[in-house]
Amino acid sequence: QVQLVESGGGLVQAGGSLRLSCAASGRTFSSDAMGWFRQTPGKERDFVAAITWSGGRIYYADFVKGRFTISRDNAKNTVYLQMNSLTPEDTAVYYCAAGQGSNKYTITAAGGMDYWGKGTLVTVSS
């Protein structure tokens, strides 16, 4: 059974940092693209960051503005999201996703991903 389990969310003050982790199990994900998306109540799930299987291509949403860094460790089947300079607007549930696509427009869209975690809540206080 394929599982993606996020961790590392929590409450942080504005300007602070958090590091999210996503552990994948059930099969090897070393050939999948992996990414992070986020969602707030009543809104669509938005793309945050994605990384191809080799790590050779990385994509970020414009609102990341150099604050977030995605990375992966294929040996551990784990992807990370380092989030710095957090603002209250970053408050959301963050979801990890994996997909077999490699096209930029596929792996940066929620509909292009095949597997999802249950999410981890990030709350940034002002």
Secondary structure as UniProt FT lines:
FT   STRAND          3..7
FT   STRAND          10..13
FT   TURN            14..15
FT   STRAND          18..25
FT   TURN            30..31
FT   STRAND          33..39
FT   TURN            41..42
FT   STRAND          46..51
FT   TURN            53..54
FT   STRAND          58..60
FT   HELIX           62..64
FT   TURN            65..66
FT   STRAND          68..73
FT   HELIX           74..76
FT   STRAND          78..83
FT   HELIX           88..90
FT   STRAND          92..99
FT   HELIX           104..107
FT   HELIX           110..112
FT   STRAND          115..116
FT   STRAND          120..125
//
